[in-house]
Amino acid sequence: MKVLLVNGGPHKEGCTYTALTEIANTLGEEGVNSEIFWIGNKAISGCLGCRKCAEKHACIIDDKVNEFLDKAAGFDGFIFGTPVHWAGATGAITSFLDRVFYADFCGGRNNFYLKPAAAVMSARRAGTTATWDQLNKYFGLMQMPIVTSRYWNMVHGGTPEQVREDLEGMQCMRFLARNMAWFLRCKAAGEQAGIPFPKQEPVIFTNFIR
């Protein structure tokens, strides 16, 4: 079992990385492998709405998004971390996730179906719960079970050192990791027992006019 941890912060080893590292260490204690994927600090374009991903099975903009999509197929669960900017997720990870999930859906990759996911936020002070709500909407649309901690998945601090001093926040990261490991084991046990995935139907698209 493997979990891919996404660092959506502009600093490779900043506050978000510190929280994800605590999760990775705890996953390791639970016998679950993990890897941290940094989206980098270069500009990430938003989705162009061109739908070329349906033809290419990848995003037409060849950057970190396609690198992540190629990697994602080999993982069983995902945790997406972001700092809080203006009471929301960073512009970079928002553009990243818009394109990742759209390209996966339209391109028919099916990398994320029924794979558990979680969001982690780091902030100096506030905006964490709004950001949590924002990121969880992606998982709901992609049929990804949402894994939680014993509290909202957040840490506080302006530096990695301060984040490590947030004892409750770091404990929440460990709870989250253990809950993720438990869910993955339960899912694996269900598959071994022959429990089939839910029946799927062709997707129906409507709008508010007709």
C-alpha positions in Angstrom: 0.0 0.0 0.0 1.3 3.4 -1.0 0.1 7.0 -0.3 1.1 10.0 -2.3 1.5 13.2 -0.3 1.3 16.4 -2.4 3.1 19.4 -1.1 1.2 22.4 -2.6 3.3 25.0 -0.8 5.9 27.2 -2.6 8.6 26.2 -0.2 9.9 22.7 -0.7 10.6 22.1 3.0 8.3 24.7 4.6 5.3 24.4 6.9 3.2 22.2 4.7 6.1 19.9 4.2 6.6 19.7 7.9 3.0 18.5 8.4 3.2 16.0 5.5 6.5 14.6 6.9 4.8 13.8 10.2 2.1 12.0 8.3 4.7 10.1 6.2 6.6 9.0 9.3 3.4 7.7 11.0 2.4 5.9 7.8 5.7 4.2 7.8 5.1 3.0 11.4 1.8 1.6 10.2 3.5 -0.3 7.4 2.3 2.0 4.6 4.8 3.4 2.1 4.6 7.0 1.1 6.2 9.6 -1.1 6.0 13.4 -1.0 5.4 15.1 -4.4 6.2 18.8 -4.5 4.3 20.8 -7.2 7.2 23.3 -7.2 7.2 27.1 -7.2 6.9 27.8 -10.9 3.7 29.2 -12.3 1.0 26.6 -13.0 -1.6 27.6 -15.5 -5.3 27.1 -14.8 -7.5 24.8 -16.9 -8.0 26.2 -20.4 -11.3 24.3 -20.8 -10.1 23.0 -24.2 -11.0 19.4 -23.5 -7.9 18.2 -25.4 -7.3 15.9 -22.5 -10.1 13.7 -23.8 -7.9 13.1 -26.9 -4.5 13.1 -25.4 -5.4 11.3 -22.1 -3.2 14.0 -20.5 -3.3 17.7 -20.1 -2.3 19.7 -23.2 -0.1 21.8 -20.9 2.8 19.5 -20.2 4.1 20.4 -16.7 3.8 19.1 -13.1 0.2 18.1 -13.7 1.1 15.4 -16.3 4.0 14.2 -14.2 1.7 13.7 -11.3 -1.0 12.0 -13.4 1.6 9.5 -14.6 2.7 8.8 -11.0 -0.8 8.7 -9.4 -1.8 5.3 -11.0 0.7 3.5 -8.7 -0.7 4.8 -5.4 -3.6 3.7 -3.3 -4.4 6.9 -1.4 -3.7 10.6 -1.6 -3.1 13.5 0.8 -3.0 17.0 -0.6 -1.4 19.7 1.5 -1.5 23.5 1.1 -0.7 26.6 2.9 -3.5 29.1 3.5 -3.4 32.2 1.3 -6.1 34.7 1.7 -8.3 32.2 3.6 -8.1 29.6 0.8 -5.8 27.2 -0.9 -2.9 28.6 -2.9 -3.5 29.6 -6.5 -0.9 27.1 -7.6 -2.5 24.0 -6.0 -6.0 25.2 -7.1 -4.8 25.3 -10.7 -3.0 22.1 -10.2 -6.0 20.2 -8.9 -8.4 21.7 -11.4 -6.3 20.3 -14.2 -5.4 17.0 -12.5 -8.9 15.9 -11.9 -10.4 17.3 -15.1 -7.7 15.6 -17.2 -8.1 12.3 -15.3 -11.9 12.3 -15.8 -12.0 13.5 -19.4 -9.0 11.5 -20.3 -10.5 8.3 -18.9 -7.5 7.5 -16.7 -9.5 6.6 -13.6 -6.6 7.1 -11.3 -8.6 8.2 -8.3 -11.9 6.3 -8.3 -12.6 5.0 -4.7 -9.1 5.8 -3.6 -9.1 7.6 -0.2 -8.1 11.2 0.0 -7.5 13.9 2.6 -6.6 17.6 2.7 -4.1 19.2 5.1 -3.7 22.9 5.7 -1.0 25.0 7.3 -1.6 28.5 8.4 -0.2 31.1 10.6 -3.6 31.8 12.2 -6.9 31.4 10.3 -8.6 30.3 7.0 -7.9 26.7 7.5 -11.5 25.4 7.7 -12.5 27.3 4.6 -9.6 25.8 2.8 -10.5 22.3 4.0 -14.0 22.8 2.6 -12.5 23.9 -0.7 -10.3 20.9 -1.2 -12.8 18.3 -0.1 -15.1 19.3 -2.9 -12.6 17.8 -5.4 -12.6 14.5 -3.6 -16.4 14.4 -3.5 -16.7 14.9 -7.2 -14.1 12.2 -8.0 -15.8 9.5 -5.8 -12.9 9.5 -3.4 -13.7 8.6 0.2 -12.6 11.4 2.5 -10.3 10.5 5.4 -10.3 12.7 8.5 -8.4 13.1 11.7 -9.8 13.5 15.2 -10.1 17.3 14.4 -9.7 19.3 11.3 -6.5 18.4 9.4 -4.6 21.6 10.2 -1.3 22.9 11.7 -0.4 26.4 12.8 2.8 28.2 12.6 4.8 30.7 10.6 7.9 28.5 10.3 8.5 24.8 10.3 9.9 25.1 13.8 6.7 26.7 15.0 4.6 24.0 13.3 6.5 21.4 15.2 5.6 23.2 18.4 1.9 22.9 17.5 1.5 19.7 19.5 -2.2 19.3 18.8 -1.8 20.0 15.1 1.0 17.5 14.8 -1.0 14.9 16.7 -3.8 15.5 14.2 -1.4 14.6 11.5 -0.6 11.3 13.2 -4.3 10.5 13.7 -4.9 11.2 10.0 -2.1 8.9 9.0 -3.4 6.1 11.2 -6.9 6.5 9.9 -5.7 6.5 6.3 -3.7 3.3 7.0 -6.7 1.6 8.6 -9.0 2.6 5.7 -6.5 1.2 3.2 -6.3 -2.1 5.1 -10.1 -2.3 5.2 -10.4 -1.7 1.5 -7.7 -4.3 0.7 -9.5 -6.8 2.9 -12.8 -6.1 1.1 -11.2 -6.6 -2.3 -9.6 -9.9 -1.1 -13.0 -11.0 0.1 -14.4 -10.5 -3.3 -16.6 -7.5 -2.5 -17.3 -5.8 -5.9 -17.0 -2.0 -6.5 -20.4 -0.2 -6.7 -22.2 -0.4 -9.9 -21.5 2.5 -12.2 -23.8 4.3 -14.6 -23.1 6.5 -17.7 -22.7 10.0 -16.4 -25.7 12.3 -17.1 -24.9 16.0 -17.6 -27.7 18.5 -17.2 -27.9 22.2 -16.5 -30.5 24.5 -15.0 -32.2 25.2 -18.3 -33.0 21.7 -19.6 
